[in-house]
Each structure stands twice: as C-alpha cells, then as structure tokens.
C-alpha cells in the first residue's frame, strides 16, 4: 500500500512538473482500488509514447509487481 501511494504521488508530482496536469490527476486516481491499475497502465503507456521512458516504466512495473504478488506470493 505504501508503495502504491509513493508511486502515485511521485508520478503525479512529475507529471505536474512537466506541465501535463491531466496525467497528474489520473495518477492520483491510480490509488483507487477498483480502477487504479487501469489508470496506471494508461498513464504509463502515454508517458512512454511521449518519450518519458523512466517515468512511463514505473507504473507498469508496479502493475507487474501486483500481478506477481497476487499469483505467486499467496500463502497456502
């Protein structure tokens, strides 16, 4: 949960600093439990498309980490 908050707020600050407030607001919506990962995917792919490669990969890595955690780190 802390990682999600840090990525969301950090990505939002980065998006506001590059004068792209729409992605900044969308990355804050990424903390939502229902649509958060979809929004992170959209923000990540759009940042990759615009040439912000490091900032675009971070939300996609968070999605991959969550999928890995759901699939392989469940306690039996």
PDB file of N, CA, C and O in Angstrom:
ATOM      1  N   UNK A   1       0.826  -1.197   0.000  1.00  0.00           N
ATOM      2  CA  UNK A   1       0.000   0.000   0.000  1.00  0.00           C
ATOM      3  C   UNK A   1       0.863   1.251   0.000  1.00  0.00           C
ATOM      4  O   UNK A   1       0.570   2.227  -0.691  1.00  0.00           O
ATOM      5  N   UNK A   2       1.933   1.204   0.787  1.00  0.00           N
ATOM      6  CA  UNK A   2       2.826   2.352   0.841  1.00  0.00           C
ATOM      7  C   UNK A   2       3.502   2.576  -0.501  1.00  0.00           C
ATOM      8  O   UNK A   2       3.686   3.718  -0.920  1.00  0.00           O
ATOM      9  N   UNK A   3       3.874   1.494  -1.178  1.00  0.00           N
ATOM     10  CA  UNK A   3       4.493   1.609  -2.497  1.00  0.00           C
ATOM     11  C   UNK A   3       3.529   2.235  -3.494  1.00  0.00           C
ATOM     12  O   UNK A   3       3.936   3.053  -4.319  1.00  0.00           O
ATOM     13  N   UNK A   4       2.267   1.864  -3.426  1.00  0.00           N
ATOM     14  CA  UNK A   4       1.253   2.441  -4.302  1.00  0.00           C
ATOM     15  C   UNK A   4       1.115   3.946  -4.074  1.00  0.00           C
ATOM     16  O   UNK A   4       1.025   4.712  -5.033  1.00  0.00           O
ATOM     17  N   UNK A   5       1.098   4.366  -2.830  1.00  0.00           N
ATOM     18  CA  UNK A   5       0.970   5.790  -2.514  1.00  0.00           C
ATOM     19  C   UNK A   5       2.202   6.549  -2.980  1.00  0.00           C
ATOM     20  O   UNK A   5       2.086   7.632  -3.553  1.00  0.00           O
ATOM     21  N   UNK A   6       3.390   5.982  -2.736  1.00  0.00           N
ATOM     22  CA  UNK A   6       4.620   6.659  -3.155  1.00  0.00           C
ATOM     23  C   UNK A   6       4.704   6.807  -4.674  1.00  0.00           C
ATOM     24  O   UNK A   6       5.081   7.867  -5.174  1.00  0.00           O
ATOM     25  N   UNK A   7       4.359   5.765  -5.397  1.00  0.00           N
ATOM     26  CA  UNK A   7       4.397   5.830  -6.862  1.00  0.00           C
ATOM     27  C   UNK A   7       3.349   6.806  -7.373  1.00  0.00           C
ATOM     28  O   UNK A   7       3.631   7.591  -8.278  1.00  0.00           O
ATOM     29  N   UNK A   8       2.168   6.771  -6.823  1.00  0.00           N
ATOM     30  CA  UNK A   8       1.090   7.642  -7.277  1.00  0.00           C
ATOM     31  C   UNK A   8       1.416   9.124  -7.048  1.00  0.00           C
ATOM     32  O   UNK A   8       1.260   9.948  -7.949  1.00  0.00           O
ATOM     33  N   UNK A   9       1.864   9.446  -5.846  1.00  0.00           N
ATOM     34  CA  UNK A   9       2.172  10.846  -5.541  1.00  0.00           C
ATOM     35  C   UNK A   9       3.415  11.297  -6.301  1.00  0.00           C
ATOM     36  O   UNK A   9       3.443  12.411  -6.826  1.00  0.00           O
ATOM     37  N   UNK A  10       4.438  10.457  -6.370  1.00  0.00           N
ATOM     38  CA  UNK A  10       5.646  10.820  -7.108  1.00  0.00           C
ATOM     39  C   UNK A  10       5.388  11.013  -8.585  1.00  0.00           C
ATOM     40  O   UNK A  10       5.908  11.948  -9.194  1.00  0.00           O
ATOM     41  N   UNK A  11       4.590  10.139  -9.165  1.00  0.00           N
ATOM     42  CA  UNK A  11       4.250  10.276 -10.580  1.00  0.00           C
ATOM     43  C   UNK A  11       3.402  11.508 -10.822  1.00  0.00           C
ATOM     44  O   UNK A  11       3.550  12.180 -11.842  1.00  0.00           O
ATOM     45  N   UNK A  12       2.520  11.805  -9.895  1.00  0.00           N
ATOM     46  CA  UNK A  12       1.696  13.000 -10.018  1.00  0.00           C
ATOM     47  C   UNK A  12       2.564  14.266  -9.965  1.00  0.00           C
ATOM     48  O   UNK A  12       2.371  15.184 -10.763  1.00  0.00           O
ATOM     49  N   UNK A  13       3.504  14.315  -9.038  1.00  0.00           N
ATOM     50  CA  UNK A  13       4.403  15.473  -8.956  1.00  0.00           C
ATOM     51  C   UNK A  13       5.221  15.602 -10.235  1.00  0.00           C
ATOM     52  O   UNK A  13       5.411  16.709 -10.740  1.00  0.00           O
ATOM     53  N   UNK A  14       5.703  14.488 -10.759  1.00  0.00           N
ATOM     54  CA  UNK A  14       6.471  14.531 -12.002  1.00  0.00           C
ATOM     55  C   UNK A  14       5.616  15.045 -13.163  1.00  0.00           C
ATOM     56  O   UNK A  14       6.068  15.873 -13.955  1.00  0.00           O
ATOM     57  N   UNK A  15       4.384  14.551 -13.259  1.00  0.00           N
ATOM     58  CA  UNK A  15       3.512  14.984 -14.361  1.00  0.00           C
ATOM     59  C   UNK A  15       3.168  16.465 -14.259  1.00  0.00           C
ATOM     60  O   UNK A  15       3.097  17.157 -15.275  1.00  0.00           O
ATOM     61  N   UNK A  16       2.954  16.957 -13.043  1.00  0.00           N
ATOM     62  CA  UNK A  16       2.693  18.384 -12.886  1.00  0.00           C
ATOM     63  C   UNK A  16       3.939  19.207 -13.207  1.00  0.00           C
ATOM     64  O   UNK A  16       3.827  20.336 -13.685  1.00  0.00           O
ATOM     65  N   UNK A  17       5.125  18.654 -12.950  1.00  0.00           N
ATOM     66  CA  UNK A  17       6.346  19.409 -13.224  1.00  0.00           C
ATOM     67  C   UNK A  17       6.663  19.489 -14.714  1.00  0.00           C
ATOM     68  O   UNK A  17       7.351  20.416 -15.139  1.00  0.00           O
ATOM     69  N   UNK A  18       6.182  18.547 -15.512  1.00  0.00           N
ATOM     70  CA  UNK A  18       6.408  18.614 -16.954  1.00  0.00           C
ATOM     71  C   UNK A  18       5.229  19.263 -17.671  1.00  0.00           C
ATOM     72  O   UNK A  18       5.076  19.121 -18.884  1.00  0.00           O
ATOM     73  N   UNK A  19       4.402  19.969 -16.918  1.00  0.00           N
ATOM     74  CA  UNK A  19       3.239  20.693 -17.452  1.00  0.00           C
ATOM     75  C   UNK A  19       2.241  19.782 -18.146  1.00  0.00           C
ATOM     76  O   UNK A  19       1.782  20.074 -19.250  1.00  0.00           O
ATOM     77  N   UNK A  20       1.913  18.692 -17.503  1.00  0.00           N
ATOM     78  CA  UNK A  20       0.892  17.779 -18.002  1.00  0.00           C
ATOM     79  C   UNK A  20      -0.050  17.418 -16.856  1.00  0.00           C
ATOM     80  O   UNK A  20       0.013  16.311 -16.322  1.00  0.00           O
ATOM     81  N   UNK A  21      -0.933  18.364 -16.474  1.00  0.00           N
ATOM     82  CA  UNK A  21      -1.760  18.144 -15.281  1.00  0.00           C
ATOM     83  C   UNK A  21      -2.796  17.033 -15.433  1.00  0.00           C
ATOM     84  O   UNK A  21      -3.230  16.460 -14.434  1.00  0.00           O
ATOM     85  N   UNK A  22      -3.199  16.721 -16.657  1.00  0.00           N
ATOM     86  CA  UNK A  22      -4.194  15.655 -16.829  1.00  0.00           C
ATOM     87  C   UNK A  22      -3.634  14.316 -16.364  1.00  0.00           C
ATOM     88  O   UNK A  22      -4.327  13.559 -15.685  1.00  0.00           O
ATOM     89  N   UNK A  23      -2.395  14.019 -16.719  1.00  0.00           N
ATOM     90  CA  UNK A  23      -1.782  12.767 -16.269  1.00  0.00           C
ATOM     91  C   UNK A  23      -1.497  12.813 -14.778  1.00  0.00           C
ATOM     92  O   UNK A  23      -1.514  11.776 -14.114  1.00  0.00           O
ATOM     93  N   UNK A  24      -1.238  13.993 -14.244  1.00  0.00           N
ATOM     94  CA  UNK A  24      -1.032  14.131 -12.810  1.00  0.00           C
ATOM     95  C   UNK A  24      -2.277  13.775 -12.016  1.00  0.00           C
ATOM     96  O   UNK A  24      -2.199  13.086 -10.999  1.00  0.00           O
ATOM     97  N   UNK A  25      -3.422  14.246 -12.486  1.00  0.00           N
ATOM     98  CA  UNK A  25      -4.681  13.925 -11.813  1.00  0.00           C
ATOM     99  C   UNK A  25      -5.014  12.444 -11.987  1.00  0.00           C
ATOM    100  O   UNK A  25      -5.494  11.796 -11.058  1.00  0.00           O
ATOM    101  N   UNK A  26      -4.755  11.913 -13.186  1.00  0.00           N
ATOM    102  CA  UNK A  26      -5.022  10.497 -13.420  1.00  0.00           C
ATOM    103  C   UNK A  26      -4.150   9.608 -12.541  1.00  0.00           C
ATOM    104  O   UNK A  26      -4.596   8.564 -12.067  1.00  0.00           O
ATOM    105  N   UNK A  27      -2.906  10.028 -12.328  1.00  0.00           N
ATOM    106  CA  UNK A  27      -2.048   9.200 -11.475  1.00  0.00           C
ATOM    107  C   UNK A  27      -2.497   9.238 -10.020  1.00  0.00           C
ATOM    108  O   UNK A  27      -2.260   8.282  -9.282  1.00  0.00           O
ATOM    109  N   UNK A  28      -3.136  10.319  -9.593  1.00  0.00           N
ATOM    110  CA  UNK A  28      -3.714  10.338  -8.244  1.00  0.00           C
ATOM    111  C   UNK A  28      -4.946   9.442  -8.160  1.00  0.00           C
ATOM    112  O   UNK A  28      -5.230   8.865  -7.111  1.00  0.00           O
ATOM    113  N   UNK A  29      -5.669   9.330  -9.259  1.00  0.00           N
ATOM    114  CA  UNK A  29      -6.814   8.416  -9.300  1.00  0.00           C
ATOM    115  C   UNK A  29      -6.324   6.964  -9.250  1.00  0.00           C
ATOM    116  O   UNK A  29      -7.094   6.056  -8.941  1.00  0.00           O
ATOM    117  N   UNK A  30      -5.045   6.753  -9.555  1.00  0.00           N
ATOM    118  CA  UNK A  30      -4.461   5.414  -9.515  1.00  0.00           C
ATOM    119  C   UNK A  30      -4.493   4.773  -8.143  1.00  0.00           C
ATOM    120  O   UNK A  30      -4.282   3.566  -8.031  1.00  0.00           O
ATOM    121  N   UNK A  31      -4.750   5.542  -7.097  1.00  0.00           N
ATOM    122  CA  UNK A  31      -4.856   4.960  -5.756  1.00  0.00           C
ATOM    123  C   UNK A  31      -6.206   4.287  -5.524  1.00  0.00           C
ATOM    124  O   UNK A  31      -6.404   3.653  -4.487  1.00  0.00           O
ATOM    125  N   UNK A  32      -7.124   4.412  -6.454  1.00  0.00           N
ATOM    126  CA  UNK A  32      -8.435   3.788  -6.327  1.00  0.00           C
ATOM    127  C   UNK A  32      -8.308   2.269  -6.429  1.00  0.00           C
ATOM    128  O   UNK A  32      -7.606   1.769  -7.307  1.00  0.00           O
ATOM    129  N   UNK A  33      -8.976   1.532  -5.545  1.00  0.00           N
ATOM    130  CA  UNK A  33      -8.828   0.072  -5.581  1.00  0.00           C
ATOM    131  C   UNK A  33      -9.453  -0.591  -6.803  1.00  0.00           C
ATOM    132  O   UNK A  33      -9.002  -1.661  -7.213  1.00  0.00           O
ATOM    133  N   UNK A  34     -10.466   0.009  -7.389  1.00  0.00           N
ATOM    134  CA  UNK A  34     -11.169  -0.654  -8.491  1.00  0.00           C
ATOM    135  C   UNK A  34     -10.532  -0.365  -9.851  1.00  0.00           C
ATOM    136  O   UNK A  34     -10.306  -1.291 -10.630  1.00  0.00           O
ATOM    137  N   UNK A  35     -10.244   0.891 -10.144  1.00  0.00           N
ATOM    138  CA  UNK A  35      -9.751   1.235 -11.475  1.00  0.00           C
ATOM    139  C   UNK A  35      -8.313   1.731 -11.459  1.00  0.00           C
ATOM    140  O   UNK A  35      -7.826   2.244 -12.466  1.00  0.00           O
ATOM    141  N   UNK A  36      -7.641   1.587 -10.349  1.00  0.00           N
ATOM    142  CA  UNK A  36      -6.309   2.152 -10.199  1.00  0.00           C
ATOM    143  C   UNK A  36      -5.285   1.584 -11.160  1.00  0.00           C
ATOM    144  O   UNK A  36      -4.518   2.340 -11.756  1.00  0.00           O
ATOM    145  N   UNK A  37      -5.254   0.288 -11.324  1.00  0.00           N
ATOM    146  CA  UNK A  37      -4.244  -0.312 -12.189  1.00  0.00           C
ATOM    147  C   UNK A  37      -4.508  -0.005 -13.662  1.00  0.00           C
ATOM    148  O   UNK A  37      -3.566   0.102 -14.447  1.00  0.00           O
ATOM    149  N   UNK A  38      -5.753   0.134 -14.038  1.00  0.00           N
ATOM    150  CA  UNK A  38      -6.066   0.509 -15.416  1.00  0.00           C
ATOM    151  C   UNK A  38      -5.574   1.929 -15.692  1.00  0.00           C
ATOM    152  O   UNK A  38      -4.997   2.206 -16.743  1.00  0.00           O
ATOM    153  N   UNK A  39      -5.811   2.816 -14.735  1.00  0.00           N
ATOM    154  CA  UNK A  39      -5.373   4.202 -14.888  1.00  0.00           C
ATOM    155  C   UNK A  39      -3.851   4.268 -14.917  1.00  0.00           C
ATOM    156  O   UNK A  39      -3.287   5.024 -15.707  1.00  0.00           O
ATOM    157  N   UNK A  40      -3.179   3.493 -14.075  1.00  0.00           N
ATOM    158  CA  UNK A  40      -1.717   3.465 -14.093  1.00  0.00           C
ATOM    159  C   UNK A  40      -1.209   2.957 -15.440  1.00  0.00           C
ATOM    160  O   UNK A  40      -0.202   3.453 -15.946  1.00  0.00           O
ATOM    161  N   UNK A  41      -1.885   1.989 -16.018  1.00  0.00           N
ATOM    162  CA  UNK A  41      -1.496   1.493 -17.340  1.00  0.00           C
ATOM    163  C   UNK A  41      -1.622   2.549 -18.413  1.00  0.00           C
ATOM    164  O   UNK A  41      -0.749   2.681 -19.271  1.00  0.00           O
ATOM    165  N   UNK A  42      -2.708   3.302 -18.366  1.00  0.00           N
ATOM    166  CA  UNK A  42      -2.919   4.374 -19.343  1.00  0.00           C
ATOM    167  C   UNK A  42      -1.863   5.463 -19.186  1.00  0.00           C
ATOM    168  O   UNK A  42      -1.292   5.924 -20.174  1.00  0.00           O
ATOM    169  N   UNK A  43      -1.604   5.872 -17.952  1.00  0.00           N
ATOM    170  CA  UNK A  43      -0.613   6.920 -17.701  1.00  0.00           C
ATOM    171  C   UNK A  43       0.773   6.438 -18.107  1.00  0.00           C
ATOM    172  O   UNK A  43       1.529   7.185 -18.729  1.00  0.00           O
ATOM    173  N   UNK A  44       1.117   5.199 -17.762  1.00  0.00           N
ATOM    174  CA  UNK A  44       2.425   4.661 -18.106  1.00  0.00           C
ATOM    175  C   UNK A  44       2.650   4.569 -19.607  1.00  0.00           C
ATOM    176  O   UNK A  44       3.704   4.959 -20.110  1.00  0.00           O
ATOM    177  N   UNK A  45       1.660   4.052 -20.314  1.00  0.00           N
ATOM    178  CA  UNK A  45       1.793   3.931 -21.764  1.00  0.00           C
ATOM    179  C   UNK A  45       1.837   5.296 -22.449  1.00  0.00           C
ATOM    180  O   UNK A  45       2.570   5.475 -23.422  1.00  0.00           O
ATOM    181  N   UNK A  46       1.072   6.247 -21.959  1.00  0.00           N
ATOM    182  CA  UNK A  46       1.095   7.578 -22.579  1.00  0.00           C
ATOM    183  C   UNK A  46       2.416   8.294 -22.303  1.00  0.00           C
ATOM    184  O   UNK A  46       2.916   9.015 -23.166  1.00  0.00           O
ATOM    185  N   UNK A  47       2.988   8.102 -21.109  1.00  0.00           N
ATOM    186  CA  UNK A  47       4.296   8.697 -20.836  1.00  0.00           C
ATOM    187  C   UNK A  47       5.382   8.039 -21.684  1.00  0.00           C
ATOM    188  O   UNK A  47       6.299   8.718 -22.147  1.00  0.00           O
ATOM    189  N   UNK A  48       5.289   6.739 -21.889  1.00  0.00           N
ATOM    190  CA  UNK A  48       6.236   6.074 -22.781  1.00  0.00           C
ATOM    191  C   UNK A  48       6.116   6.604 -24.204  1.00  0.00           C
ATOM    192  O   UNK A  48       7.125   6.806 -24.880  1.00  0.00           O
ATOM    193  N   UNK A  49       4.901   6.828 -24.656  1.00  0.00           N
ATOM    194  CA  UNK A  49       4.674   7.342 -26.004  1.00  0.00           C
ATOM    195  C   UNK A  49       5.254   8.741 -26.176  1.00  0.00           C
ATOM    196  O   UNK A  49       5.750   9.075 -27.252  1.00  0.00           O
ATOM    197  N   UNK A  50       5.198   9.559 -25.133  1.00  0.00           N
ATOM    198  CA  UNK A  50       5.709  10.923 -25.203  1.00  0.00           C
ATOM    199  C   UNK A  50       7.217  10.997 -24.998  1.00  0.00           C
ATOM    200  O   UNK A  50       7.794  12.075 -25.139  1.00  0.00           O
ATOM    201  N   UNK A  51       7.865   9.899 -24.675  1.00  0.00           N
ATOM    202  CA  UNK A  51       9.307   9.887 -24.553  1.00  0.00           C
ATOM    203  C   UNK A  51       9.842   9.972 -23.143  1.00  0.00           C
ATOM    204  O   UNK A  51      11.051  10.103 -22.956  1.00  0.00           O
ATOM    205  N   UNK A  52       8.993   9.902 -22.158  1.00  0.00           N
ATOM    206  CA  UNK A  52       9.412   9.903 -20.753  1.00  0.00           C
ATOM    207  C   UNK A  52       9.521   8.443 -20.310  1.00  0.00           C
ATOM    208  O   UNK A  52       8.624   7.902 -19.664  1.00  0.00           O
ATOM    209  N   UNK A  53      10.644   7.821 -20.675  1.00  0.00           N
ATOM    210  CA  UNK A  53      10.758   6.379 -20.553  1.00  0.00           C
ATOM    211  C   UNK A  53      10.839   5.890 -19.110  1.00  0.00           C
ATOM    212  O   UNK A  53      10.183   4.909 -18.759  1.00  0.00           O
ATOM    213  N   UNK A  54      11.614   6.538 -18.285  1.00  0.00           N
ATOM    214  CA  UNK A  54      11.756   6.079 -16.895  1.00  0.00           C
ATOM    215  C   UNK A  54      10.446   6.265 -16.139  1.00  0.00           C
ATOM    216  O   UNK A  54      10.007   5.373 -15.414  1.00  0.00           O
ATOM    217  N   UNK A  55       9.829   7.420 -16.312  1.00  0.00           N
ATOM    218  CA  UNK A  55       8.560   7.682 -15.625  1.00  0.00           C
ATOM    219  C   UNK A  55       7.433   6.816 -16.185  1.00  0.00           C
ATOM    220  O   UNK A  55       6.477   6.521 -15.468  1.00  0.00           O
ATOM    221  N   UNK A  56       7.523   6.414 -17.421  1.00  0.00           N
ATOM    222  CA  UNK A  56       6.495   5.565 -18.007  1.00  0.00           C
ATOM    223  C   UNK A  56       6.608   4.113 -17.599  1.00  0.00           C
ATOM    224  O   UNK A  56       5.609   3.394 -17.573  1.00  0.00           O
ATOM    225  N   UNK A  57       7.815   3.674 -17.279  1.00  0.00           N
ATOM    226  CA  UNK A  57       8.021   2.279 -16.911  1.00  0.00           C
ATOM    227  C   UNK A  57       7.626   2.027 -15.457  1.00  0.00           C
ATOM    228  O   UNK A  57       7.207   0.921 -15.118  1.00  0.00           O
ATOM    229  N   UNK A  58       7.752   3.028 -14.602  1.00  0.00           N
ATOM    230  CA  UNK A  58       7.482   2.835 -13.169  1.00  0.00           C
ATOM    231  C   UNK A  58       6.054   2.359 -12.890  1.00  0.00           C
ATOM    232  O   UNK A  58       5.896   1.396 -12.140  1.00  0.00           O
ATOM    233  N   UNK A  59       5.002   2.977 -13.451  1.00  0.00           N
ATOM    234  CA  UNK A  59       3.657   2.434 -13.172  1.00  0.00           C
ATOM    235  C   UNK A  59       3.451   1.040 -13.758  1.00  0.00           C
ATOM    236  O   UNK A  59       2.723   0.228 -13.186  1.00  0.00           O
ATOM    237  N   UNK A  60       4.085   0.758 -14.891  1.00  0.00           N
ATOM    238  CA  UNK A  60       3.951  -0.578 -15.468  1.00  0.00           C
ATOM    239  C   UNK A  60       4.654  -1.621 -14.616  1.00  0.00           C
ATOM    240  O   UNK A  60       4.188  -2.756 -14.516  1.00  0.00           O
ATOM    241  N   UNK A  61       5.781  -1.246 -13.995  1.00  0.00           N
ATOM    242  CA  UNK A  61       6.447  -2.160 -13.075  1.00  0.00           C
ATOM    243  C   UNK A  61       5.611  -2.401 -11.822  1.00  0.00           C
ATOM    244  O   UNK A  61       5.613  -3.502 -11.271  1.00  0.00           O
ATOM    245  N   UNK A  62       4.901  -1.376 -11.377  1.00  0.00           N
ATOM    246  CA  UNK A  62       4.014  -1.545 -10.222  1.00  0.00           C
ATOM    247  C   UNK A  62       2.877  -2.507 -10.543  1.00  0.00           C
ATOM    248  O   UNK A  62       2.498  -3.323  -9.703  1.00  0.00           O
ATOM    249  N   UNK A  63       2.340  -2.417 -11.734  1.00  0.00           N
ATOM    250  CA  UNK A  63       1.287  -3.349 -12.156  1.00  0.00           C
ATOM    251  C   UNK A  63       1.841  -4.768 -12.206  1.00  0.00           C
ATOM    252  O   UNK A  63       1.189  -5.707 -11.750  1.00  0.00           O
ATOM    253  N   UNK A  64       3.046  -4.926 -12.762  1.00  0.00           N
ATOM    254  CA  UNK A  64       3.662  -6.249 -12.837  1.00  0.00           C
ATOM    255  C   UNK A  64       3.938  -6.800 -11.444  1.00  0.00           C
ATOM    256  O   UNK A  64       3.756  -7.994 -11.204  1.00  0.00           O
ATOM    257  N   UNK A  65       4.375  -5.944 -10.526  1.00  0.00           N
ATOM    258  CA  UNK A  65       4.639  -6.379  -9.151  1.00  0.00           C
ATOM    259  C   UNK A  65       3.344  -6.846  -8.470  1.00  0.00           C
ATOM    260  O   UNK A  65       3.346  -7.835  -7.736  1.00  0.00           O
ATOM    261  N   UNK A  66       2.256  -6.136  -8.714  1.00  0.00           N
ATOM    262  CA  UNK A  66       0.976  -6.533  -8.120  1.00  0.00           C
ATOM    263  C   UNK A  66       0.477  -7.859  -8.695  1.00  0.00           C
ATOM    264  O   UNK A  66      -0.048  -8.698  -7.963  1.00  0.00           O
ATOM    265  N   UNK A  67       0.640  -8.042  -9.997  1.00  0.00           N
ATOM    266  CA  UNK A  67       0.225  -9.309 -10.602  1.00  0.00           C
ATOM    267  C   UNK A  67       1.083 -10.454 -10.075  1.00  0.00           C
ATOM    268  O   UNK A  67       0.566 -11.531  -9.779  1.00  0.00           O
ATOM    269  N   UNK A  68       2.388 -10.229  -9.957  1.00  0.00           N
ATOM    270  CA  UNK A  68       3.289 -11.240  -9.398  1.00  0.00           C
ATOM    271  C   UNK A  68       2.904 -11.569  -7.959  1.00  0.00           C
ATOM    272  O   UNK A  68       2.898 -12.736  -7.567  1.00  0.00           O
ATOM    273  N   UNK A  69       2.586 -10.554  -7.179  1.00  0.00           N
ATOM    274  CA  UNK A  69       2.207 -10.774  -5.797  1.00  0.00           C
ATOM    275  C   UNK A  69       0.901 -11.530  -5.665  1.00  0.00           C
ATOM    276  O   UNK A  69       0.748 -12.351  -4.761  1.00  0.00           O
ATOM    277  N   UNK A  70      -0.035 -11.267  -6.547  1.00  0.00           N
ATOM    278  CA  UNK A  70      -1.307 -11.979  -6.482  1.00  0.00           C
ATOM    279  C   UNK A  70      -1.161 -13.444  -6.897  1.00  0.00           C
ATOM    280  O   UNK A  70      -1.824 -14.322  -6.346  1.00  0.00           O
ATOM    281  N   UNK A  71      -0.294 -13.695  -7.868  1.00  0.00           N
ATOM    282  CA  UNK A  71      -0.203 -15.036  -8.407  1.00  0.00           C
ATOM    283  C   UNK A  71       0.770 -15.933  -7.646  1.00  0.00           C
ATOM    284  O   UNK A  71       0.456 -17.095  -7.388  1.00  0.00           O
ATOM    285  N   UNK A  72       1.939 -15.420  -7.284  1.00  0.00           N
ATOM    286  CA  UNK A  72       2.989 -16.284  -6.764  1.00  0.00           C
ATOM    287  C   UNK A  72       3.274 -16.124  -5.273  1.00  0.00           C
ATOM    288  O   UNK A  72       3.963 -16.970  -4.703  1.00  0.00           O
ATOM    289  N   UNK A  73       2.783 -15.095  -4.630  1.00  0.00           N
ATOM    290  CA  UNK A  73       3.138 -14.880  -3.239  1.00  0.00           C
ATOM    291  C   UNK A  73       1.982 -15.150  -2.291  1.00  0.00           C
ATOM    292  O   UNK A  73       1.996 -14.670  -1.157  1.00  0.00           O
ATOM    293  N   UNK A  74       0.998 -15.895  -2.718  1.00  0.00           N
ATOM    294  CA  UNK A  74      -0.113 -16.228  -1.832  1.00  0.00           C
ATOM    295  C   UNK A  74       0.322 -17.335  -0.880  1.00  0.00           C
ATOM    296  O   UNK A  74       0.999 -18.287  -1.269  1.00  0.00           O
ATOM    297  N   UNK A  75      -0.078 -17.187   0.358  1.00  0.00           N
ATOM    298  CA  UNK A  75       0.243 -18.212   1.342  1.00  0.00           C
ATOM    299  C   UNK A  75      -0.800 -19.323   1.268  1.00  0.00           C
ATOM    300  O   UNK A  75      -2.003 -19.068   1.208  1.00  0.00           O
ATOM    301  N   UNK A  76      -0.323 -20.526   1.274  1.00  0.00           N
ATOM    302  CA  UNK A  76      -1.244 -21.675   1.204  1.00  0.00           C
ATOM    303  C   UNK A  76      -1.704 -22.106   2.572  1.00  0.00           C
ATOM    304  O   UNK A  76      -2.479 -23.055   2.692  1.00  0.00           O
TER     305      UNK A  76
END
